[in-house]
Amino acid sequence: MSRTYPFLVGVTGGLGSGKSTVCRFLSELGCTLFEADKVAKELQLNDYEVIEGIKRLFGPEVYVIDNAGQMLLDRKKIAAAVFSSSEKLEALNKLIHPKVFREFKKAVDVAAINGTKLLVKEAAILFESGRSEELDVVVVVVADMEQRIARAEEKGMGSRKEIMQRIDRQWPQAKLIEKADYLLVNKGSLKTLKQDTESLYYKLLAAASSACDHL
């Protein structure tokens, strides 16, 4: 049965896979982008229930006030805690993800009003959060392990050991690939990835056209 826009596209991938770069390219091509991880970070600083929940989980000291009077969150301390405790990671996800989903629903409504064709949701744990079934298709971005580690190190995400601990907490790439509707292998240059993303974009437009009625 046909339906209306927007066509909902999920983009996910493990740490250092390059999913954020793919989403940036898709945005440049005209897609509307919803960054779930960015929204989650904003909630951690602006949503009272989330802030109080994080303080209960990790202690009030994870929030600090800088010299300009701005509240900051010690994300490294939280990362160290959740990647050594699956219970705390699960509790943090239960605290934040329902609110992220509500924000996504708002983005879908706005996209529908604006006549947006492709709404891209970037999320690191798209399948793990249980929200993938609410999307039309999911794109999985993968890369070789050494490339992923190198990219994470370049971004200052910790030592090799710390990065591997974070990767081990995520779904393995093989499992992500099994659930992918579209697969992007990020093993070449940035230019190649951009070309592959552009090719993907036109495939997504075609899929959207076949699924949706033009308004």
C-alpha positions in Angstrom: 0.0 0.0 0.0 1.3 3.4 -0.9 2.0 6.1 1.8 3.2 9.6 2.1 6.6 11.2 2.7 8.9 11.3 4.5 10.7 8.1 3.7 12.6 7.1 6.9 16.2 6.0 6.5 18.3 4.7 9.4 22.0 4.9 9.2 24.1 3.0 11.8 27.5 1.4 12.2 30.1 0.6 14.8 32.5 3.1 16.4 34.8 4.5 13.7 32.9 3.0 10.8 32.3 6.4 9.2 28.5 6.6 9.6 28.7 10.3 10.6 30.6 11.1 7.4 28.0 9.2 5.3 25.2 11.2 7.0 27.0 14.4 6.3 27.3 13.5 2.6 23.6 12.6 2.6 22.7 15.9 4.2 24.7 17.7 1.6 22.8 15.9 -1.1 19.5 17.2 0.3 18.4 14.7 3.0 17.1 16.0 6.3 19.3 14.6 9.1 18.2 13.7 12.6 21.3 12.9 14.8 20.1 10.7 17.6 23.4 10.8 19.5 23.6 14.6 19.3 20.0 14.9 20.6 20.9 12.5 23.4 23.8 14.7 24.4 21.6 17.8 24.4 19.1 16.0 26.6 21.9 15.2 29.1 22.4 19.0 29.5 18.9 20.4 29.2 16.3 17.9 30.3 15.7 17.9 34.1 14.6 14.3 34.3 17.6 13.1 32.4 20.0 15.2 34.4 18.6 13.9 37.7 18.6 10.3 36.5 22.3 10.6 35.4 23.2 12.0 38.8 21.5 9.1 40.5 23.3 6.6 38.3 26.8 8.1 38.3 26.9 10.6 41.1 26.3 14.4 41.1 30.0 15.0 40.5 29.7 14.0 36.8 28.2 17.5 36.3 30.6 20.4 36.7 30.3 24.2 36.1 32.9 25.8 34.0 34.4 29.3 34.4 31.7 30.8 32.2 29.0 29.3 34.4 28.0 26.7 31.9 27.0 23.2 33.1 29.2 20.5 31.6 29.0 16.7 31.7 32.1 14.6 32.3 31.4 12.2 29.4 34.7 10.4 29.8 33.8 9.4 33.3 30.4 8.2 32.2 31.9 6.3 29.2 34.3 4.5 31.6 31.4 3.6 33.8 29.0 2.3 31.2 31.6 0.4 29.2 32.6 -1.5 32.3 29.0 -2.1 33.5 26.3 -3.4 31.2 23.8 -2.7 33.9 24.6 1.0 34.0 24.7 1.2 30.2 21.2 -0.4 30.0 19.9 2.0 32.7 21.3 5.0 30.9 19.8 3.9 27.6 16.4 3.4 29.3 16.6 6.9 30.7 17.5 8.6 27.4 16.2 6.7 24.4 12.4 7.1 25.0 13.0 10.9 25.0 15.2 10.7 21.9 12.4 8.8 20.1 9.9 11.4 21.0 12.2 14.1 19.5 12.5 11.9 16.4 8.7 11.7 16.1 8.5 15.5 16.2 11.2 15.6 13.4 9.0 13.2 11.4 6.0 15.4 11.8 7.9 18.5 10.8 9.4 16.7 7.8 5.9 15.6 6.7 4.7 19.2 6.9 7.7 20.4 4.9 7.3 17.7 2.2 10.7 16.2 3.0 11.4 13.1 0.9 14.2 11.5 2.9 14.6 11.8 6.6 17.8 10.2 7.8 18.2 9.1 11.4 21.8 8.6 12.4 22.1 6.4 15.5 25.0 4.3 16.9 22.7 1.7 18.5 19.8 1.8 16.1 19.0 -2.0 16.3 19.9 -2.3 20.0 17.4 0.5 20.9 14.6 -1.5 19.3 13.6 1.3 17.0 14.8 0.0 13.7 11.4 -1.5 12.8 9.8 1.9 12.7 12.1 2.9 9.8 11.6 2.1 6.1 15.1 1.0 5.5 18.4 0.8 7.4 21.9 1.5 6.0 24.8 -0.1 7.7 28.3 1.4 7.3 31.2 -0.9 8.0 35.0 -0.7 7.9 38.1 -2.8 8.8 38.8 -2.9 12.5 42.2 -1.3 12.2 40.7 1.6 10.3 38.0 2.0 12.9 40.5 2.1 15.7 42.7 4.6 13.9 39.8 7.0 13.3 38.7 6.8 16.9 42.2 7.5 18.1 42.4 10.5 15.8 39.2 11.8 17.4 40.8 11.5 20.8 38.3 8.8 22.0 40.8 7.2 24.2 43.6 4.6 24.1 43.5 1.6 21.9 42.4 -0.5 24.9 39.6 1.9 25.8 38.4 2.0 22.2 38.4 -1.7 21.9 36.3 -1.9 25.1 33.8 0.4 23.6 33.7 -1.6 20.3 33.2 -4.8 22.3 30.1 -3.3 23.9 28.5 -2.8 20.5 27.0 -5.3 18.1 29.6 -7.0 15.9 29.7 -5.8 12.3 28.6 -9.3 11.1 25.4 -9.0 13.0 24.7 -5.5 11.7 25.3 -6.6 8.1 22.7 -9.4 8.5 20.1 -6.8 9.3 21.1 -4.2 6.7 18.9 -3.2 3.8 21.8 -1.3 2.3 25.5 -1.8 3.0 28.3 0.8 2.6 31.8 -0.5 2.9 34.1 2.3 4.0 37.5 1.0 3.1 38.8 3.5 0.5 39.4 7.2 0.3 37.0 9.9 1.4 36.3 10.6 -2.3 35.3 7.0 -2.8 33.0 7.1 0.2 31.4 10.2 -1.1 30.8 8.6 -4.5 29.4 5.5 -2.9 27.1 7.6 -0.7 25.8 9.5 -3.8 25.0 6.2 -5.4 23.2 5.2 -2.3 21.3 8.4 -2.2 19.7 7.8 -5.7 18.8 4.3 -4.6 17.1 5.7 -1.6 15.2 8.2 -3.7 14.0 5.4 -6.0 12.9 3.4 -3.0 11.1 6.4 -1.6 9.3 7.1 -4.9 8.0 3.6 -5.1 6.8 3.6 -1.5 5.3 7.1 -1.2 2.7 9.2 -2.9 3.8 12.6 -4.2 1.9 15.3 -2.4 
